[in-house]
Amino acid sequence: MHRSVATIQPGDQVLTHLGLAKVTSLTRTGVELVGPAGTLLIGYPDLSAREVSGVTGVQAVHQAMSTWWASLDSTTQNAALSKLEIVLEILTGFRHGWACETLPGEPFKPFGPAFNESQRHQAHVMSDRLRHENLSPTMRPTARTIQRWIRSYTEAGLRGLVDGRHTRDRKDFDDLDPRFRAIVEQVVSPFDGTISAVNLEELRRRVWLTMKDQNVARDIVPERLSNEYLSWRYAACGSRPRAHRSAKVRQRSAHQPSPVVHPAHVSMDSTRADNLVYDQLRQTSYSVEITAIISMSTRVVLALRVTPRSTNSIEAGLCLYDTMRPFSLQVEGTTLDDWRWAGVPRSLESPLFLPRTDQSHDPTTLQGIHRIPGLLPCSIRTDHGAAFMSTYFKALLADYGISLWPSRVGASTDNAHIERFWETIQRALQQIDGYKGRNTTERGRKVITADKPLMTARELETHLRRFVALDYHRSQHRGLLVPGLEGQRLSPLEYFDFAMEACGDITVPQHPDLIYDFLPIRWLTIRHAGVEHRGLSYDSAALDDHRHVRRGTFRPEDSAAPFIYDPRDATRLWFRSPSDNRIHEIPARHQHLLMAPLTDRIRERAIATLAKRTDNPALRRTLSTQQLIDELGSLHQAPPAAEWNAVMTAERLRYETAQRDHAETVDAWKRLNRAARRPSNPRQPPLAKADAWMDETWPDLEDR
């Protein structure tokens, strides 16, 4: 057993129950001491050795109080010894309590029995002196406090000068009755973000009421400790429903991150934009959503779209389409363009294409081309939103061999990478007008002001894409670390280059008509007057060779042909002709009479209104084109109902987005044919066939 050893000699101090005593001599059996109580003799076995204290100079402690004294912290010990000096100076006239060793000038008037003053008077004088010595606030006692110290010392010695709050046996929460703790858990557990928060008094009332219902007496737990436990337990949940929800989710989070190393593991989500945008047609403000796809290992944003509320499966599929095609953003002086489809840039490695180059940009300048890479995801993490769980979206993923990893219900931490990106994008949203905060607690009295016009949805999308390319992708990310280079901060694009060198590319061959692989199919019969679909007639010269095909030409059961259909634009269809394998646009015959945006939802509303007006449900099958056009005109021109106003705004945004998407396809074919006619290939004809890219090197569409 370890024993502590200390050297004791005459002049050393020993702490006794009455205070400090000085060693006068050493005997064969113990030590002789002189202290406030006179001469003492303490045997060696009754002393507890200790290290020398620089504050008190104590060399040993009387064994009778050693355990108790050692249980106190140093602050409590020093405070008790300071009180002891004050009490001893009043009782004896000497700070240390004995006359054999005095401080210069002791005894001071009026302290000690030599001046024959009352303890009350001495306590007042001592209080005034301590106040003028500018001691710490904790050692400026009043005269009444000093008198109380004297009484406590007279009754209990040094123990009486120790603050009872520091010696009280503190009970742990485990000492509380298990029934009480179970009731508290029962009352607190519903606060998971689904119900409103309450104050502590209401929570305490519910606990006492539950105890009464379960015949549990309130006196089984101390009031102070029970209140402290209830306060601590509720504080662990958070102060607001959002904090309650976060605390609940953290209980389900994994202890280690997913081992997703390849950049092709992506995360996808939609969130409400915290900025209002402006509808130029309705001249009003409205809310939109932001849909994004981010590479989990590199944090690179592969796609970003501003969509109406709420994002549907078609828009989710088109965001995936954006992921598979590379973009670029060019800065020339003070001019910035939008994300531009770059075709197949030089950065993709393939037998058909030039070797890959770095995606990261020169960090010293903003000028030049900023690349946004494209790749084929191998897995995609989403929540359980209707757009991501739809049959259409799942079928789209199956066509490309992409694994769907849905998050656990209620566990937002499963999709933590995209959730964290929504916090980052706040920097971009707060830079523009119309910012309304994440919730009502962050919202100011005015969101829209007359002198600061709002952005349109298209302008907001352009702003966010520029932020991603020029700010986010170039900024150092604390979560991107390379083994062995942990101290070096990397940007998302720099880490993307590093990961691609290590893992290799996964891409999909680019083609101008790639978007049509992401749109739904409608099987329609081609007749002499074209095709009929939902009240509109579509026709084009591209259908001439297929107006009277045999049964089983396109599918076994009938003579119907597959037409590509975009619900965002009902004014046209698209048909892949078997003769040239090209995608041809099939416009509506009366397209020139449609003076307003026409989406599938608006057309369905017009058909339903006509059927309801004539009280003829069969009209849905026998609807004439002119009837539909007339109803669409009145639908757009008449003041719409309140609930339809928001729908019209959202559908107009979808229609405009569809025009841009399909215009990019037309532009890509123009650039492709222009690249084929370069002086280096003067005899090469235009690439008229859609599959021509399979036979020769695909030109770099970045070169204009």
C-alpha positions, 0 to 999 in steps of 0.5 A: 500500500502506498504511504505518503511521507512528510518531514515535520520539525519545530515551527511547522504548522498542523491543521487541527479541528480548532484551526492551525497549531504550531509544532513546538517540539518532537517527542518519542510518541508524538508532537507538542503543539501550541494553538488557539486552545493552548498546548496540545499533544498529538501522537504520530499515528494521528497525523496525516501527512500531506504536501506543503501548501503554498497558501497556508503552509500546512504540513500535516492534518490531524487524522480526526479531520483528515478525510473530511478536509480532503473531501473539500475543494481547494476554494472551499478550504482557502475560504474556511482558513480566511474566515478562521484568521478573522475569527482568531484575531477577534478572539485572541488578538492574533491572526494565527491564534497564538502570541508566540508568533505574531505578525508585525503590529499585533495585536491591533486595537480593538481586537483581542481580550487585551482591549476589553471591547465587545465582540459586536464592536470588534466585528464592526471594526473588522468589517470596515477594515476588510471593506477598505482593504479592497478584497474580493467581493466574496470576502467583504462580510458584514458585522453580523456575518462575522458574529455568526462566524464566531458563534459557529467556530465556538460551537463546531471549530473549523467545521463550522466555518465551512459553507454548508452548501459545499459539504452537503451530500449532493444526490444524483438523478439516479437517486430519484425514484424510478417511477418519477423518472418514468413519468417524466419520460412519458410526459416529455417523449411526445415533444419530437417536433410534431407538437408545440412547445410548452413552458416548464410550469406546464410541464411540471403540472402535467407530471404532477397530474400523471403522478396523481392518476397513477397513485404515486405520492409527490413526496417520494422525490425531493422538490428541488431535485425533481424540479432540477431533473425535469428542467434538465430533461426538457432542456435536452429536447430543445426550446422549440419544435424545430430543436425537438425534431433535431434532437429526435433525429440525432438519436437515430443518426449513424455513428460513422459516415457512409463509406461513399468514396466515388463521386457518383454517389449523389444526394438529392432533395428539394427545399422551399426557397427562402426568397419570394420571386416575382410573377410578371404576368400576374404582377404578384410575388410567390414562393418557389422551390430549389431542387439540387443534386450534390456529390456526397464525397466531393460536395460538388453541386451537379445540378440545380433547378428552381421549380414551382411548389411542389416539385413533381416527378418530371422535374426531379427526372430533369434535374437528374438529366442535368446531372448527366450532362456537363455545364460551364459558366464563362466570365468575360470582364464583368459579363457572366453567362448562365450555366451552359450545356458543354456537351462532352468536354475534354475532361471525360476519359473515353476511347471516343473522347479526348483525355480528361482535364482538371475541373478546378479553376485557376484560384487567382482569377474569376475570368475564364470558363468555370466547369460544372462536371457531369456524370452518371450517378451509381446511387442516389439518396433521397427522402420519401417525397412523392416526387422521388417515390413515384413510379416514373422516377423509379423507372427512370433510375432503373433504366440507367442502373441507378440505385435508389437509397431512400432515407429512413422515415424521419431521419434527415441525417441520412441525407446530411450532405444535401441538408447541410448544403441548404444552410450554405446556400443561405449566403446566396439567398440573403444577398438578394431582395425578398429574403424572408428568413428560414422561419417566422422567428427570422422574418422582419416586418417587411419582406418586400419593399417598393424600391427594391424589385424582386427577382423572377424565378429564372433570375433566381435560378441564374443567381444561385447557379452563379453562386455555386460556380463562382463561390461555393465550388471555389471555396475551401471545404472543411469536410474535404480531407485527403489522407496525409494532407489533413492540414490542406483545405480543398475546394469541392472541384479540387477534391473532385479532380482528386477523386476522379484520378483515384476512382475513374469516370462514370459518364453517359454518352452525351447527345443533343436528344438526351433530354427525351430519354427523361420524358414520359411516353404516350402511345398514340395511333397515327392517322391521316390527320395526325394524332389526337391527344386530350382534345388537341390534334398534332401533325407533321411531315415527319409522320408521313411514312407512318400514317397507316402502319401494320399492327405490331410495328411499334408494339405487338398489341396494336398499331400505336406509336410511341410519342414523347410527351412533356407535361410542361408543354402540351403544344407539341409532341416528339417522335423518333422516326425509325427511318432516320432515328431522329427526334422530330417535333410534332406541333399542335395543329392549332398552336398559333391560336394558343396565346398563353402557356399551355401545360397538361394541368391547365388543359385538364382544368379546361376539359373538366370545366367544359364537362361540368358546364355541359353536365356531360362527362362523355365530353372528355372523349368527344371534345372538339379542338375549338371548344378546348381552345375557347375554354383555354382562352377564357381560363387565361383571360377571366379573373381566376379564382384564388386557389387557381391563381397560384396554379397558373403562376406555377404552370407558367413557370413550368412552361417557360422552363420547358421552352428553355430545355427544348431550345437547348436541344435545338441549339446543340444540334446547330452547334454540332452541325457547325462543328462538323463543317469546320475548315479542318473537315471541309468535305464532312457533311452535316451530322443528320443522324442522331446516332452519328456520334457512335461512328466517330469522335464526338466534337467538343461543344464548348468550341464555338 
